[in-house]
Amino acid sequence: MLSKLPQNHAQRMARARLALEGLSMGDAFGGKEFREVVPEIHLTRPPWRYSDDTVMARGVVEVLDRHGSMDQDELARIFATRYEADPYRGYGLTVRQVLERIHRGTPWNQSAQAVFNGVGSMGNGGAMRVAPLGAYFADDLDETVKQARASAEVTHAHPEGQAGTIATAVAAALAWRARDQERPREGLALLRTVLEYTPAGATRAGLEKSLTLGFDRTVAEATHVLGNGSRITAPDTVPFVLWCAARHLDNFTDALWAAASAGGDNDTNCAIVGGIVILANGVEAIPLDWLQAREPLIWNIQDMF
């Protein structure tokens, strides 16, 4: 049975799809084929293939469209089904273990809890896929936090994995709210509000450091303090990518080049940044040749396989 949808569901879904466009563009842009050319201005030949970041974010969008909220059972089923249908999208070892267990019938909460000796994953996978959710619930930050946590719990039982997801969702919601603000938008104000909603822990501590940096530091200096995602954890990823998104809130392409220049988990870094920054600028901020180079983003999920 489908949930009762809010009256403004169509408008919410339009902004969730906008976030998915930016996320997927960032994912494809930051893929492994680009690591050797950054920060050169030329790009490799199309098609630019996106990764599991986009596939899982698309699952979030599908659940939102059907229910207007995070139905965790359905989200788990979609994640596992998409993984089994196309497992060569760059899924990490941990999420493979979780999704394979779910596909075999293990409840998602048991599957998520089983990894890392029972403490769950503190990875950046919940954050990488959550921007559309932040866009959908942008009118209510408390609900954004609640729904973001629910979306993360399906694969990330560790509090840090959930904290990174919450922080990213709130950042996306705030980016949407900033769309009508006079430029230049106040990126530090965005980070301060994200910090208010982020649970205590290492991810929050990293966000506190990002505020002390300001935007005068280089990307190399920022990653030295904040990390660059190379550890694939939320504390090592989310503070930097939110700093990067806030620093370049007015310019989608600059934001992606900055994120990619950090190295580390490039596709996820760029996916998170792209999903946030696009909400403040609109789809027209994506260069047309980039959109044409990215493999098609299929809106009808059933047509994927």
Secondary structure, 3 states (H helix, E strand, C coil): CCCCCCCCHHHHHHHHHHHHHHHHHHHHHCCHHHCCCCCCCCCCCCCECCCHHHHHHHHHHHHHHHHCCCCHHHHHHHHHHHHHHCCCCCCCHHHHHHHHHHHCCCCHHHHHHHCCCCCCCCECHHHHCCHHHHHHCCCCHHHHHHHHHHHHHCCCCCHHHHHHHHHHHHHHHHHHHHHHCCCCCCHHHHHHHHHHHCCCCHHHHHHHHHHHHCCCCCHHHHHHHHCCCCCCEHHHHHHHHHHHHHHCCCCHHHHHHHHHHCCCCHHHHHHHHHHHHHHHHCHHHCCHHHHHHECCCCCCHHHHC
